[in-house]
Amino acid sequence: MDQHNAMSQDKDIRRANLDAANSKAEPGTPVNLLEIGPVLVLEKNYTELEVVDALYAMQEKKVIELLDGNRMRVL
């Protein structure tokens, strides 16, 4: 995969994470990752590793906050 396609795929998985979280709760409200994980893995066909990598990247960029109890919050 070339660098452009990899960057595009990274944006896609990040957007899918945000969309899934926002479909469960308003931004700023904690969302259980077990509620959005199956959507991303089973319905959107991302791997668990892709989902986790995207979550850590978004936390680093202050887009989300990962919380105790397997939860996240969209900032």
Secondary structure, DSSP 8 states (H G I E B T S, - for coil): --HHHHHHHHHHHHHHHHHHHHHHS-TTS-EEHHHHHHIIIIIS---HHHHHHHHHHHHHTTSEEEETTTEEEE-
